[in-house]
Amino acid sequence: MLKTLKKSKKKKDIDEHLLYILKNTTPYQRMVWLKKTLDFWKTLKRKERVGN
């Protein structure tokens, strides 16, 4: 994934925050972050369904 981002020629296609995360975190840390993010969105969706 990091190689794909670096190959992108257009400056607007590169997310500097994403590059920082990819360079400065381990795969395990990224998976933990992804799990927390998915749990957050699942909880948000459940709250929307209950509220309707």
DAQUIUR-V126076 format. One record per helix or strand of 3 or more residues. SS is the DSSP state (H for helix, E for strand). FROM is the first residue (numbers start at 0). TO is the last residue. Records with the same first field share a line. If there is no record, write none. Layout:
SS: FROM-TO, FROM-TO
This chain:
H: 1-6, 10-12, 15-23, 26-50
